[in-house]
Amino acid sequence: MEDWEPNPKETIWFDAYAGERVRAAISWNSHMDQNDPWQADELKSDLNLTVRDASSNVVDYSCSWDNSYEIVDFIVPTSGWYYFEISASRMDVSFEFVGFAYLRVPTFVTAFESTASDGSLAYGGFGIPYSTIHDAPEALYVFGSEDRLWIGQIAFWGTVCLYRTGLFFDTTSLPDGAVPVQGTLSLFGRYDDSATDFAIHVVRGAPLDDPLVAADYGDLLYEVETRGWLNTAYWVVGAYNDISLLGRGVAEISTIGLTKFGLRSHRDIDYISPSGMECVIADSYEGSGRPRLTVRYMYG
């Protein structure tokens, strides 16, 4: 950088993808001369380095006291534009020569389709209490070879049925040393049978058997912490519906085995009995629009 004066603040814009690691540093000189020997040399300025998003919200900062450098090292939370801001807490000279450098650690993207083990688990029937349906240890029906996945719950003419779904992705082809930093689950919308909108929650799939068995229905009952969600008000038929995974979901993407996730309605999780149709249907492995898991990763 050229010589820098404190007003106005210096800004450097850059764009980055969610999940990328960005590192940056500034440094500046002291003002030692023959009348100011190095043993007693003091910096004439105290500069700070701040990272802000396009709305000027602080993402990271380095504001140490009387060092001749500041360093930031952060993971980009959302794809978009950001800027570095250099400011001064103290400046006893008219200008400073400031050095600046930054690095975006490269990331890579690959997509996986679900395996033939994906499917839906269902329990329901005429006149069965909702508590029995909700808390059942095993499903009455395992749909593992159909071309569709059911997500949600339904009630009609005294019949109630609840669906929980399991997804499997073979992510072992991720290279050695890969560290997933972002994940997107995509479901191809086939039908929207939802008179009442609900949130589709991605939940932990570690307990699921490969292929699905009836007991997986009861195992998913205890998986209530979301890894990402989509409100069915935004469900699109005939196209892919994307669900961005939260950090805990990204952390469950395996580089050495199967990556497994469950899907549950928030009304199922919250123990809310259906009053009508609360269900959407997506293509399965056997369908024309298989579920996809898109992974952005970097090398650790």
N, C-alpha and C positions, 0 to 999 in steps of 0.2 A: 504494500500500500504506500501511497505518498504520505507526506507529512500530514498529520491529523490535528485538527483543532476541535475543542470540545463542543462548540455550538455551530451548526446543529449536530445531533448524534449521527454517527456513521451507521448505515444499514447496508447489508448485503443479502439479496434475495436468492432463494434456491427452491427447487421443487424436489419432492421425494415421495416414495411409495410407503404406505403403511407397513410397519414391520422392519423397515430398513434401519440399520445402525448408522448414525452420523456422528463424526468426531470433528471438533474444530478447536483451534487455539489462536490466541493473540500473544504477542510479546513486544516489548519496547525496551529502549536503552536507558541506562543511567546517564548522568551528565558530569562525569568525572573529568577534572582537569588538574593542572599542577597545583592549584590552590585548594583542591578538594580531593586528597589522596583516597585510594580505593578502600583503605581500612575504615574510613569514616563516611564513605559515599552513601548517600541516601537517594532513593528514587524521588524524582520531582512530581510524579503522577501516580495515582491509583486508579487504574482502569478496570472496567467490568465488561463481561461478555454475557449477553442474554439471547436466548432463542425464543422467538414468538411466532405464532401461527398468523394466517392472513387476517384474523380478527384482532390481532395484537395481544392475544392471551399468551402468558408465559408458559413455555414448554420445558425449558431447562435454563440454568444460569450458573455462572461462576463469578463470585464476588469476594475473593480472598483479600486479605489485608496486606498491602505493601509488598506483594510479590511482583516480579517483572513479567508475569505471564498469567493467563487464565485459560482453562481448558473445560470444554463441555463434551459429554459422551452420552448419547441418548438413543432410544428407539422411537422412530417416527410413529405417532399414534394413529394418524389418518392421512391417506394420500392427499397431496395438495401442495400449496405454496407456503413457504416459511421464510423468515429472515433472521439474520444475525444482527444484533444491535450492540454497538460499542459505545459505552458511556463512561463518564469520569465521576468518581466520588471526590477526587481531589486532583487539582492540576495547578502546580506552582510555576509553570512555564507557559509560554505562549503557544507552543506546538510540541508534538511528539512524532517521531518516526515509528510507525506501528507495523509489525509484521502479522499477517493473517494467512491461515491455511485451513482447509477443511476437506474431509473425505467422506464420501458415501460408500459404505461397504457394499459391494455388489450382491444382489439377490437374484434368484432364479425361480421360475414358475413351472410347475408340472401339474397335470390333471389326471385323476384316477376315476374310473367307473366302478360302481358297486359290483360286488360279486354275486353269483347265483344264490348265495345264502341269505340275501335280504328277504324281508317278508313282514307280515303283520300278524299280530296275535289278538284274538278276540274272545270276549266272554259276554254272554247276554242271553235273553230269552223272554218269554211272556210271563209277566207277574213275578219276576225275580226282584227282590229288594235291591236298590242301588248299592247298599253297603256290601251285600254279598258279591255283586258284580265287581265293584271297585277293589275289594280286599282279597279276592280269590287268589290262592297260591299258584294256580295253573290256569291256562287258557282252555276254553272248550274247543277252540278252533285255531289251527296254525296254518296260515296261508303263506306257503313258502315257494310255490311254483306258479302263482298267478302273475298276470302281467301288470298288476297294479298294487299300490300300497294305500291302506286306509289310515287316516290320521284324525282322531277326534272321537266323538260319541254321538249316539242317536237315540231318539225316543219316538215311537209311533204306535198308536193303538194298543197301549199297555205293554209293548215290547221295548226293552232297553238293551243297548249293546255298546260296549266300550272297546276301542282299538288302541293298541300300543305297537310301535313299529321298531324293527331293528335294521341297521345298515352296516355293511361290511365293506371295507376297502383294502385291497392288497397294496400297501405302500412300501413294501420291501425294496422296490427299485429306487427309492431315494438314495443318493450316493452316500458313501461313507463320509462321516464328518458333517453331514447336512443337519442344520438346526432350523426346524420350521419356525417361522415368525408370523405367518398369517395363513388363515384357512377359510375357505368359502364352501359351504354345502349348497348344492343346487338341486332342486326338485322340479321335474317337469310336470306342470299342472295338467291333469286330465279332466277332472270335474270339480265343481264347487257345489257341494250339497249343504252349504252352511247357511241356515236361516239366521243363526246367531254367530257373529264373528268371535273368534278366539285366537289365542297366541299359540303357535306351534313352538314348542321348546325342544331344543336339542339337549339331551342329557347323556350322562356317562353310559357307555355301552360295554364296559369291561366285563360285567357279569354274564353277558350273552353267550350262549353256546353257538357253535358253528358246525352244522346249520342250527336254526332256531328250534327250540323244543318248547313244550307247553309251559314248563316251569319258568321260562324267561319272562312270562307275563307277570308273575309274582315278583321276580327279581327287579323288574323295572318299576314296581310300585315304590321302591325305596330310593329311586333315583329322582331327586326333586331339584337339584341345583342346576341351573341352566348353564349351557355352554354357548347359547345364542338363540335367537327367537325371531319369528316373523308373524305379524298379525294377519289373519286371513282376509281382512278387509283389503289387503293388497295382493291377494292371491290371484295369479293370472293363469287362465286356462290356455293351453296351446303354446306355452313358452316356459322357460326355466325361471324358477323363483329362487333367489339367492338369499342365503342366511349366513351372515358373517359370524365366524366363531370368535368368542371371547378368548382371553388369554388362557384360561383353564382348558378350553377346548383345543386350542392350538397345542398346548402342552401334551395332549393325549394323542396327537398324531404320531404313530409309531414309525420308526425307520428300520425296525428289525422284525416286524410281524404284522398282523392285521390291525387296522384302525377300525374301531367299532363305536357306533353312536346309537342311542335310542331316540325316538320321537314320541312326545306326549303332548296332549292338549293341556293348556294351563287350567282348564276347568276340571280335568281329571286330577291334576296335581293338587288343586284347591278343594277337591272333594265336592264339586258342584254337580248335582244331578242334571242331566239334560232335560230340556222342556220341549225339544223338537230336534230338527236336523242340525247337527254341529259337527260336520265332517267334510274334509276335502280328500281328494284322491289324486295320487301322483303315480307316474309310471315306475315300475320296478325294473330289475335286471332284465326280465322277460319282455318289457315294454319297448317302445321305439325311442323313448327318451330316458335312458338309464340315469339314476342318481349319480351325481358327480361330486368329487371332492377336489378342489383346486388348492394347491399348497404353494405358498411362496416361502423360500428357504434361503439361508445363507450358510456359509461354511464357518463352523465354530473355530 
